[in-house]
Amino acid sequence: MKNKILTLILFLATAGIVALYPAYQSVGAVAPPVAPPPPPQAHNGQKPVVEVVFVLDTTGSMGGLIQAAKEKIWSIAGSMAQAQPAPDIRMGLVAYRDRGDEYVTRVVNLSSDLDSMYATLMDFQANGGGDGPESVNQALNDAVNTIAWSSDPNAYKVVFLVGDAPPHMDYANDVRYPDVVAAAKKKGIVINTIQCGADGSTTREWQQIASLGAGKYFQVEQAGNAVAMATPYDKEMAELSAKLDKTRLYYGTEEEKRKKNEKIVAADKLKAASVESQARRAAFNASPSGAANLAGEKELVDDVAKGRVDIDAVAPASLPEPLQALSPEQRKAVVTEKAQERQALLGQIQSLSKQRGDFLKEEVKKTLGADAGKSLDHKVYDAVREQAEKKGLRYEKDAPAY
């Protein structure tokens, strides 16, 4: 009898706890901890891919924006590199003017070699135009159908159309943008539009292009209103970056080494860029996504360190010239020394990069406050964060890299 009574009491107590549990939660009780969702994983063990092409009006009225682009490309790359998992980043460029100008379009194909793309961007100057509409249709067509986009359906592929004048819709033999945007959607390419200035006819066309392209439209001042601030860390980061470049040793056939020499020449050309821009490049190169730009393919130090190649198996004629006359032991010593130097430099840059980032966030907060969201940096970053999430890339930071 006692056992039956005890059993009844336990049953009633348990039922009471279950019944009261919602009320228990509602008055501030701490619920059991919920495990956070697992971080996104790379598809099939491969790093995710971000491919971005800037379609940039280079006519005379765009001088301020072109200068802003020269200063901010590395920041934009750094913003994209903040994703989890860290993506491979490839960038391309289509510069455009109009028929009758020095050129209608100039195309720089997608590549993880951002140095070479940036070196080309440095050569662009604002000129020509001035007669209203520009060859926007051809520029978009080149971006969608001439650029060698990845066939990977999981890649985040995006175009940023940047300009201040509407497209010519009266040119014969022109593929008009509605058809181009339809082709872009089939390839999984998102098209965002950035209007410089406030021309009403441009606004209508830019909004239509973004709407058709499943992208975003945003308007900035003629000069782009990008955040461009100097920091106490820029000079040292630029100096460390120059030293980091010198740790690269390229090998392979004569043709492969010739192409890699072009990359070295491009990097040397970047010394003419501002110290701030060099610091931004250093920060990007020291990130997981920046490794492909720093070293690229057929770089001996990286390939040996990661076990992709045995230095003893490389024919002497394929080695970098300074190593060819050395003994096998001396070659190994040089490569080991370069690897150790590289890791030390990367560590220094990463430390300074964090300090620089913290400094800039405070400066932006003090000087711009709520207006920071109106900058080119934030508008590009917000679009990327929202669109890339659909491809499994998570951007947890609430601000772009500056």
C-alpha positions in Angstrom: 0.0 0.0 0.0 2.8 2.4 1.0 4.6 1.7 -2.3 1.4 2.6 -4.3 1.1 5.8 -2.3 4.8 6.7 -3.0 4.3 5.9 -6.6 1.3 8.2 -6.8 3.1 11.1 -5.1 6.1 10.8 -7.5 3.7 10.7 -10.5 1.8 13.8 -9.3 5.1 15.7 -8.5 6.5 15.0 -12.0 3.2 16.0 -13.7 3.3 19.3 -11.7 6.8 20.1 -12.7 6.0 19.5 -16.4 2.8 21.6 -16.2 4.6 24.5 -14.5 7.7 24.4 -16.7 6.4 27.2 -19.1 5.6 29.4 -16.2 9.0 28.7 -14.7 10.6 29.9 -17.9 8.5 33.0 -18.1 9.6 34.4 -14.8 13.3 34.6 -15.7 14.6 31.1 -15.0 17.7 30.2 -16.9 16.9 27.6 -19.6 19.5 24.9 -20.4 22.2 26.2 -22.7 21.6 25.8 -26.4 24.7 24.8 -28.4 25.5 27.4 -31.1 25.0 26.3 -34.7 28.1 24.8 -36.2 30.2 27.1 -38.4 29.7 26.7 -42.1 31.8 24.1 -43.8 33.7 24.3 -47.0 31.9 22.5 -49.9 33.4 19.0 -50.5 36.4 20.0 -48.4 37.3 22.8 -50.8 37.5 26.5 -49.8 34.5 28.5 -50.8 35.0 30.8 -53.8 34.2 34.5 -54.1 34.4 36.0 -57.6 33.8 39.8 -58.0 34.1 41.9 -61.1 34.0 45.7 -60.9 32.5 47.3 -64.0 33.9 50.9 -63.7 33.0 54.0 -65.7 36.4 55.7 -66.4 35.1 58.8 -68.2 36.2 62.3 -67.1 33.6 62.8 -64.4 34.7 59.7 -62.5 38.1 60.9 -61.4 37.2 61.0 -57.7 35.7 57.5 -57.7 38.6 56.0 -59.6 41.0 57.4 -57.1 38.8 56.0 -54.3 38.9 52.6 -56.0 42.6 52.7 -56.1 42.7 53.3 -52.4 40.0 50.9 -51.4 40.3 47.7 -53.5 42.4 46.1 -50.8 39.9 47.0 -48.1 37.1 45.5 -50.2 39.2 42.3 -50.6 39.9 42.4 -46.9 36.2 42.7 -46.1 35.4 39.7 -48.3 38.1 37.8 -46.6 36.3 38.1 -43.2 33.9 35.3 -44.1 33.8 31.9 -42.5 35.1 29.7 -43.9 37.8 31.9 -45.4 37.2 32.0 -49.1 39.4 32.1 -52.1 38.9 35.5 -53.6 39.2 36.3 -57.3 38.8 39.7 -58.8 38.3 41.1 -62.2 37.7 44.5 -63.8 35.9 45.9 -66.8 36.7 49.6 -67.5 34.4 51.3 -69.9 33.9 54.6 -71.7 32.0 55.2 -74.9 32.2 54.8 -78.6 34.5 57.4 -80.0 36.7 57.5 -76.9 40.2 56.0 -76.5 38.6 52.7 -75.8 35.1 51.3 -75.2 36.0 48.6 -72.8 39.1 47.1 -71.3 38.8 43.8 -69.5 41.0 42.3 -66.8 40.0 38.7 -66.2 39.2 37.1 -62.9 42.3 36.0 -61.0 43.5 35.4 -57.4 46.5 37.5 -58.5 45.1 40.8 -57.1 48.5 42.4 -57.4 48.4 42.3 -61.2 44.8 43.5 -61.3 45.6 46.4 -59.0 48.7 47.3 -61.0 46.4 47.6 -64.1 43.8 49.7 -62.1 46.6 52.1 -61.1 47.1 52.9 -64.8 43.5 54.0 -65.4 42.8 57.7 -65.5 39.4 59.4 -65.9 39.1 60.8 -69.4 36.7 61.1 -72.3 32.9 60.9 -72.1 31.0 64.1 -71.3 28.2 63.5 -73.7 25.7 61.8 -71.5 25.0 58.1 -71.8 28.0 55.7 -72.0 28.6 52.1 -73.3 27.2 50.5 -70.2 25.5 47.7 -72.2 28.8 46.6 -73.8 30.6 46.8 -70.4 28.0 44.6 -68.7 28.1 42.1 -71.6 31.9 41.9 -71.3 31.6 41.3 -67.6 29.0 38.5 -67.9 30.1 36.8 -71.2 33.8 37.6 -71.7 35.1 37.2 -68.1 35.9 33.5 -67.3 33.6 32.9 -64.4 33.7 29.7 -62.4 31.2 26.9 -63.3 31.0 26.1 -59.6 27.3 26.6 -58.6 28.4 27.1 -55.0 30.7 30.1 -55.8 29.4 33.6 -54.9 29.7 35.4 -58.2 29.0 39.2 -58.2 29.3 42.2 -60.4 29.4 45.8 -59.1 28.5 48.3 -61.8 29.8 51.7 -60.9 29.1 54.8 -62.9 27.3 58.1 -63.1 25.6 58.0 -66.6 22.9 55.8 -68.1 23.5 53.3 -70.9 23.1 54.1 -74.5 19.9 52.3 -75.6 20.1 53.6 -79.2 23.3 51.8 -80.4 22.9 49.2 -83.1 24.5 45.8 -82.6 24.5 46.3 -78.9 23.3 43.6 -76.5 21.0 45.5 -74.2 21.2 45.1 -70.5 17.9 43.2 -69.9 19.3 40.3 -72.1 22.7 40.5 -70.4 21.2 40.4 -66.9 19.1 37.4 -67.9 22.3 35.6 -69.0 23.9 36.6 -65.7 21.1 35.0 -63.7 21.5 31.7 -65.6 25.2 31.8 -64.6 24.4 32.6 -61.0 25.9 36.0 -61.1 24.4 38.8 -59.0 24.5 42.3 -60.3 24.7 45.3 -57.9 24.7 48.9 -59.0 26.5 51.9 -57.5 25.4 55.2 -58.8 27.8 58.1 -58.4 26.0 61.4 -58.1 22.3 62.0 -58.5 21.4 62.1 -62.2 17.8 61.0 -62.4 18.1 59.1 -65.7 20.9 57.1 -64.2 19.0 56.3 -61.1 16.1 54.8 -63.1 18.4 52.6 -65.2 20.7 51.6 -62.2 17.7 50.6 -60.1 16.2 48.5 -63.0 19.5 46.7 -63.6 19.9 45.9 -59.9 16.3 44.7 -59.7 16.6 42.4 -62.7 20.0 41.2 -61.5 18.8 40.1 -58.0 21.2 42.7 -56.6 21.2 46.0 -54.7 21.2 49.6 -55.8 22.9 52.2 -53.9 23.9 55.8 -54.5 27.1 57.5 -53.3 28.6 61.0 -53.8 30.5 61.6 -57.0 33.8 60.8 -55.3 32.4 57.7 -53.7 32.5 58.8 -50.0 34.7 55.9 -49.1 36.4 55.8 -45.7 40.1 56.7 -46.2 42.0 57.3 -43.0 45.7 57.1 -42.1 46.8 55.2 -39.0 50.0 55.1 -36.9 50.6 51.5 -38.2 50.5 52.0 -41.9 54.2 52.8 -42.5 55.5 49.8 -40.6 53.0 47.5 -42.3 54.0 48.8 -45.7 57.7 48.2 -44.9 57.0 44.7 -43.6 55.0 44.0 -46.7 57.9 44.9 -48.9 60.1 42.5 -46.9 57.4 39.8 -47.2 57.4 40.1 -51.0 61.1 39.3 -51.1 60.6 35.9 -49.5 59.0 34.6 -52.7 61.0 32.2 -54.9 59.4 31.1 -58.1 60.3 28.0 -60.0 59.2 26.0 -63.1 59.7 26.3 -66.8 61.1 29.4 -68.4 57.6 30.5 -69.4 56.3 29.9 -65.9 59.1 31.9 -64.3 58.6 34.7 -66.9 54.9 34.9 -65.9 55.8 35.0 -62.2 58.3 37.7 -62.9 55.4 39.8 -64.2 53.7 39.3 -60.9 56.9 40.5 -59.1 57.0 43.6 -61.4 53.4 44.3 -60.6 54.0 44.1 -56.9 57.0 46.4 -57.3 54.7 48.9 -59.1 52.5 49.0 -56.0 55.3 50.9 -54.2 53.9 54.0 -56.0 50.6 53.5 -54.2 49.9 55.4 -51.0 51.4 54.1 -47.8 47.8 53.5 -46.5 47.0 51.3 -49.6 50.2 49.3 -49.1 49.1 48.7 -45.5 45.7 47.5 -46.6 47.4 45.1 -49.1 49.7 43.8 -46.2 46.6 43.1 -44.1 44.9 41.2 -46.9 48.0 39.2 -47.8 48.4 38.2 -44.1 44.9 36.8 -44.0 44.0 33.2 -45.0 42.3 34.4 -48.1 45.4 36.5 -49.1 47.8 33.6 -49.3 46.9 33.0 -53.0 47.8 36.6 -53.9 51.0 36.6 -51.8 52.5 33.4 -53.2 50.4 32.2 -56.1 51.4 29.0 -58.0 54.9 27.6 -58.4 56.2 29.4 -55.4 59.0 27.2 -53.9 58.9 28.3 -50.3 55.2 27.7 -49.9 55.2 24.5 -52.0 58.1 23.0 -50.0 56.6 24.0 -46.6 53.2 22.4 -47.5 54.7 19.3 -48.9 53.5 19.8 -52.4 57.0 19.5 -53.8 60.4 17.9 -52.8 63.1 20.4 -53.6 65.5 17.6 -54.4 63.2 16.5 -57.2 63.2 19.9 -58.9 65.6 20.1 -61.8 68.3 22.7 -61.2 67.3 24.6 -64.4 63.7 24.9 -63.0 64.9 26.5 -59.8 65.1 30.2 -59.2 68.4 31.5 -60.6 70.0 32.3 -57.2 69.5 28.6 -56.1 70.8 26.9 -59.3 74.5 27.0 -58.4 74.0 26.0 -54.8 74.4 22.5 -53.4 71.2 20.6 -52.4 72.0 21.3 -48.7 72.4 25.0 -49.3 69.2 25.1 -51.3 67.3 23.5 -48.5 68.9 26.0 -46.0 67.9 29.0 -48.1 64.3 27.8 -48.5 64.0 27.0 -44.8 65.4 30.4 -43.9 62.9 32.1 -46.3 60.0 30.1 -44.7 61.0 31.1 -41.2 61.4 34.7 -42.2 58.0 34.7 -43.9 56.2 33.3 -40.9 57.8 35.9 -38.6 56.8 38.7 -41.0 53.2 37.4 -41.3 53.0 37.3 -37.5 54.1 40.9 -37.2 51.7 42.1 -39.9 48.8 40.2 -38.4 49.4 41.8 -35.0 49.7 45.3 -36.5 46.7 44.6 -38.6 44.5 44.0 -35.6 45.8 47.1 -33.9 45.2 49.1 -37.1 41.7 47.7 -37.4 40.8 48.6 -33.8 42.2 52.1 -34.3 40.2 52.6 -37.5 36.9 51.4 -36.0 37.3 53.9 -33.1 38.2 56.7 -35.5 35.2 56.0 -37.8 32.9 55.9 -34.8 34.3 59.3 -33.5 34.4 61.1 -36.9 31.4 59.6 -38.8 29.2 58.0 -36.2 25.9 56.9 -37.8 27.0 58.3 -41.2 29.5 55.5 -41.5 26.8 53.3 -43.0 26.5 55.7 -45.9 30.1 55.1 -47.0 31.0 53.0 -50.1 32.8 50.6 -47.7 29.7 49.7 -45.8 27.3 49.6 -48.8 29.6 47.1 -50.6 30.1 45.1 -47.4 26.4 44.9 -46.5 25.5 43.7 -50.0 28.3 41.0 -50.0 27.3 39.8 -46.5 23.7 39.4 -47.4 24.2 37.8 -50.8 27.1 35.5 -49.9 25.2 34.0 -47.0 23.0 32.3 -49.5 26.2 30.4 -50.6 27.1 29.4 -47.1 29.5 32.2 -46.2 28.9 33.8 -42.8 30.2 37.3 -42.1 30.0 37.7 -38.3 31.7 41.1 -38.1 29.4 44.1 -38.3 31.8 46.4 -40.1 34.0 46.2 -43.2 37.8 46.3 -43.3 38.9 49.8 -43.8 
